[in-house]
Amino acid sequence: MKWNEIASNTDTTEALRLATSYVDGRKVFTTSFSPEDQIITHLLVQHKLDAQIVTLDTGRHFEQTYALHERTEKWLGIKIKAFFPDAKDIDALYAAQGVTGFYQSVANRHECCRVRKRVPLEKALSGAKLWITGLRADQSKFRKSMNMWEEDKVRGLTKYNPLFHWSDEKVQEY
């Protein structure tokens, strides 16, 4: 199937339905609780689509993020599984960098992101065949070069960005 063409010419809800029913295996939607992610969460739950909704908890979220996580679960009657960094990795990061070492160098920021984001993401996506995200083309120059559907050969899965062609205005209207 030519998924980029199909998804681009199909209603978002129907494209999500096709994606979650066509791809065999575990489907994961990673939410950061952004407006885009809230839309996708709502669509997945409202239409009872087969995808596990998860989040990455870096241990550095604002209080408002945790409050929104809790409100979203109550609003939709669901549980959103959180994936955390390994405690031993956090201990090693603090021993090497201190509490705010990520401000000191690019290398420190990369290590902090590896420990707090990349390792938990790999756990969240382990065994998944479809990864759904809230990425949109107009969010950055790099994202404009992406596709709505992409093969992630490193992880052995398909990455799907259902709101890829949505504008800020369309997100706000939802």
PEKAHU-V792826 format. One record per residue. N is the residue number from 1. RES is the residue in three letters. SS is DSSP state (~ for helix, > for strand, _ for the rest). OMEGA is omega in whole degrees, 0 to 359 (none if undefined). D_FIRST is the distance of its C-alpha to the first C-alpha in whole Angstrom. Layout:
# PEKAHU-V792826
n	res	ss	omega	d_first
N	RES	SS	OMEGA	D_FIRST
N	RES	SS	OMEGA	D_FIRST
This chain:
# PEKAHU-V792826
n	res	ss	omega	d_first
1	MET	_	176	0
2	LYS	_	189	4
3	TRP	~	179	6
4	ASN	~	179	9
5	GLU	~	180	9
6	ILE	~	183	8
7	ALA	~	180	11
8	SER	~	184	13
9	ASN	_	183	13
10	THR	_	174	14
11	ASP	_	184	17
12	THR	~	181	17
13	THR	~	180	18
14	GLU	~	178	15
15	ALA	~	176	13
16	LEU	~	179	15
17	ARG	~	179	15
18	LEU	~	182	11
19	ALA	~	184	11
20	THR	~	178	14
21	SER	~	184	14
22	TYR	~	183	10
23	VAL	_	177	11
24	ASP	_	177	14
25	GLY	_	185	17
26	ARG	>	177	19
27	LYS	>	184	18
28	VAL	>	171	21
29	PHE	>	179	22
30	THR	>	180	24
31	THR	_	171	27
32	SER	_	180	30
33	PHE	_	174	31
34	SER	_	177	30
35	PRO	~	179	30
36	GLU	~	181	26
37	ASP	~	177	26
38	GLN	~	177	28
39	ILE	~	182	26
40	ILE	~	178	23
41	THR	~	181	25
42	HIS	~	180	26
43	LEU	~	180	23
44	LEU	~	183	22
45	VAL	~	182	26
46	GLN	~	183	26
47	HIS	_	176	23
48	LYS	_	181	24
49	LEU	_	187	20
50	ASP	_	175	20
51	ALA	_	176	20
52	GLN	>	179	24
53	ILE	>	183	25
54	VAL	>	175	27
55	THR	>	176	29
56	LEU	>	178	31
57	ASP	>	184	35
58	THR	_	186	36
59	GLY	_	181	40
60	ARG	_	180	41
61	HIS	_	173	39
62	PHE	_	178	41
63	GLU	~	181	43
64	GLN	~	179	41
65	THR	~	178	38
66	TYR	~	178	39
67	ALA	~	179	40
68	LEU	~	176	37
69	HIS	~	181	35
70	GLU	~	179	38
71	ARG	~	180	38
72	THR	~	178	34
73	GLU	~	180	34
74	LYS	~	181	37
75	TRP	~	185	36
76	LEU	~	179	32
77	GLY	_	183	34
78	ILE	_	170	32
79	LYS	_	178	33
80	ILE	_	183	31
81	LYS	>	178	31
82	ALA	>	174	33
83	PHE	>	187	32
84	PHE	>	171	36
85	PRO	_	176	37
86	ASP	_	181	39
87	ALA	~	181	43
88	LYS	~	178	44
89	ASP	~	177	41
90	ILE	~	177	43
91	ASP	~	180	46
92	ALA	~	178	46
93	LEU	~	179	44
94	TYR	~	179	47
95	ALA	~	183	50
96	ALA	~	190	48
97	GLN	~	189	48
98	GLY	_	185	50
99	VAL	_	185	48
100	THR	_	181	47
101	GLY	~	181	47
102	PHE	~	176	43
103	TYR	~	189	45
104	GLN	_	182	47
105	SER	_	176	45
106	VAL	~	180	41
107	ALA	~	178	41
108	ASN	~	178	42
109	ARG	~	179	39
110	HIS	~	180	37
111	GLU	~	177	38
112	CYS	~	179	39
113	CYS	~	178	35
114	ARG	~	183	34
115	VAL	~	189	37
116	ARG	~	184	36
117	LYS	~	188	32
118	ARG	~	180	30
119	VAL	~	176	32
120	PRO	~	178	31
121	LEU	~	179	28
122	GLU	~	176	27
123	LYS	~	182	29
124	ALA	~	184	27
125	LEU	~	182	23
126	SER	_	179	25
127	GLY	_	180	22
128	ALA	>	175	20
129	LYS	>	178	16
130	LEU	>	177	15
131	TRP	>	180	17
132	ILE	>	180	18
133	THR	>	178	20
134	GLY	_	181	22
135	LEU	_	177	22
136	ARG	_	183	22
137	ALA	~	185	22
138	ASP	~	179	26
139	GLN	~	178	27
140	SER	_	178	28
141	LYS	~	180	27
142	PHE	~	183	25
143	ARG	~	177	23
144	LYS	~	182	22
145	SER	_	180	21
146	MET	_	174	18
147	ASN	_	176	15
148	MET	_	177	14
149	TRP	>	178	11
150	GLU	>	174	13
151	GLU	>	175	13
152	ASP	>	185	17
153	LYS	_	179	18
154	VAL	_	182	21
155	ARG	_	180	21
156	GLY	_	180	18
157	LEU	>	176	15
158	THR	>	178	13
159	LYS	>	184	15
160	TYR	>	180	14
161	ASN	>	189	16
162	PRO	_	180	16
163	LEU	_	187	19
164	PHE	_	184	19
165	HIS	_	179	19
166	TRP	_	176	22
167	SER	_	174	26
168	ASP	~	182	29
169	GLU	~	180	30
170	LYS	~	177	27
171	VAL	~	181	28
172	GLN	~	179	31
173	GLU	~	184	31
174	TYR	_	none	29
